[in-house]
Amino acid sequence: MIRAAHHRIPAWALAVAAAAALLALLLVAGRADARKATAVERPAMIAAAYRATGIDDPPKCRNTWVTRVSKYRPRTGLVYMNIDLRSARGCVLANGYLILRRPSRTSQRWRVVFQGSDPPPCRLVTARMAKELGLGLICTP
C-alpha cells in the first residue's frame, strides 16, 4: 500500500502566492496596449508622417513604419520607424517618433502634433497613454 505524503503549505506562502496572483491580474487588467492601425488608418497616418518629416522615400520604404492607435484615447496615434527593416532596405534612418491626432475617433485626417525622441509634452499624452503607446511613463510639462 502506498501512502500519500501530506505536505502542509505554510499560511504565509499561500498569502504571498495570492498577493502575487492579484498583482499580476491588476497589471494585466490595467494595461491596454495600443492596437495596430487598421488598413484604412495606416496609410493616412503614414502620409501625415511623410508630410511632417519631409522624408522622400522610395516605394520600397513606404511599408517600414510602425503605426499604433491608443485604445484609451483612439484619437491619438503613434508612428515610428522599423529601423531594422528600413536599414535592410537602404531607407532613410532617423531616431524618434511622431504623435498624431485626429478630430474624431473615426476621422482619417491625421495630423502630427509632436515629433521627436524626447518624452512628449504632458498636454499631448497622459502617463497612461505614454505607457500604452510604449513611450514609458514620462512626459514633460
For each residue, the residues with C-beta under 8 A, 3 or more apart:
1:
2:
3:
4:
5:
6:
7:
8:
9: 13 14
10: 13 14
11: 14 15
12: 15 16
13: 9 10 16 17
14: 9 10 11 17 18
15: 11 12 18 19
16: 12 13 19 20
17: 13 14 20 21
18: 14 15 21 22
19: 15 16 22 23
20: 16 17 23 24
21: 17 18 24 25
22: 18 19 25 26
23: 19 20 26 27
24: 20 21 27 28
25: 21 22 28 29
26: 22 23 29 30
27: 23 24 30 31
28: 24 25 31
29: 25 26
30: 26 27
31: 27 28 131 132
32: 71 72 132
33: 71 132
34: 68 69 70 71 78 132 133 134
35: 68 69 71
36: 42 67 68 69
37: 41 42 45 67 68 69 77
38: 41 42 69
39: 42 43
40: 43 44 108
41: 37 38 44 45 67 69 77 108 110
42: 36 37 38 39 45 46 67
43: 39 40 46 47
44: 40 41 47 48 108 109 110
45: 37 41 42 48 49 65 67 77 79 100 110
46: 42 43 49 50 62 65 67 79
47: 43 44 50 51 110
48: 44 45 51 52 79 98 100 110 111 112
49: 45 46 52 53 65 79 98 100 112
50: 46 47 53 54 55 57
51: 47 48 54 112
52: 48 49 98 112 115
53: 49 50 94 98 115
54: 50 51
55: 50 92 94
56: 92
57: 50 61 62 91 92
58: 61 91
59: 62
60: 89 91
61: 57 58 64 86 89 91 92
62: 46 57 59 65
63:
64: 61 81 82 85 86 89 91
65: 45 46 49 62 79 80 81 82
66: 78 79 80 81 82
67: 36 37 41 42 45 46 77 78 79
68: 34 35 36 37 77 78 79 133 134
69: 34 35 36 37 38 41 74 76 77 78
70: 34 73 74 75 76 77 78 129 132 133
71: 32 33 34 35 74 132
72: 32 128 129 132
73: 70 76 129
74: 69 70 71 105
75: 70 101 102 103 104 105 107
76: 69 70 73 99 100 101 124 125 129 133
77: 37 41 45 67 68 69 70 99 100 101 102 110
78: 34 66 67 68 69 70 97 98 99 100 133 134 135
79: 45 46 48 49 65 66 67 68 97 98 100
80: 65 66 96 97 98
81: 64 65 66 86 93 94
82: 64 65 66 85 86
83: 86 87 93
84: 87 88
85: 64 82 88 89
86: 61 64 81 82 83 89 91 92 93
87: 83 84 90 91 93
88: 84 85
89: 60 61 64 85 86
90: 87
91: 57 58 60 61 64 86 87
92: 55 56 57 61 86
93: 81 83 86 87
94: 53 55 81
95: 117
96: 80 115 116 117
97: 78 79 80 115 116 117 135
98: 48 49 52 53 78 79 80 112 114 115
99: 76 77 78 112 113 114 115 120 124 125 133
100: 45 48 49 76 77 78 79 110 111 112 113
101: 75 76 77 110 111 113 124
102: 75 77 105 107 108 109 110 111
103: 75 107 109
104: 75 107
105: 74 75 102
106:
107: 75 102 103 104 110
108: 40 41 44 102
109: 44 102 103
110: 41 44 45 47 48 77 100 101 102 107
111: 48 100 101 102
112: 48 49 51 52 98 99 100 115
113: 99 100 101 124
114: 98 99 120 121 124
115: 52 53 96 97 98 99 112
116: 96 97 120
117: 95 96 97
118: 140
119: 130 135 136 138 139 140
120: 99 114 116 124 125 130 135 139 140
121: 114 124 125 139 140 141
122: 125 126 139 140 141
123:
124: 76 99 101 113 114 120 121 139
125: 76 99 120 121 122 129 130 133 135 139
126: 122 129 130 139
127: 130 131 137 138 139
128: 72 131 132
129: 70 72 73 76 125 126 132 133
130: 119 120 125 126 127 133 135 136 137 138 139
131: 31 127 128 134 135 136 137
132: 31 32 33 34 70 71 72 128 129
133: 34 68 70 76 78 99 125 129 130
134: 34 68 78 131
135: 78 97 119 120 125 130 131 138
136: 119 130 131
137: 127 130 131
138: 119 127 130 135
139: 119 120 121 122 124 125 126 127 130
140: 118 119 120 121 122
141: 121 122
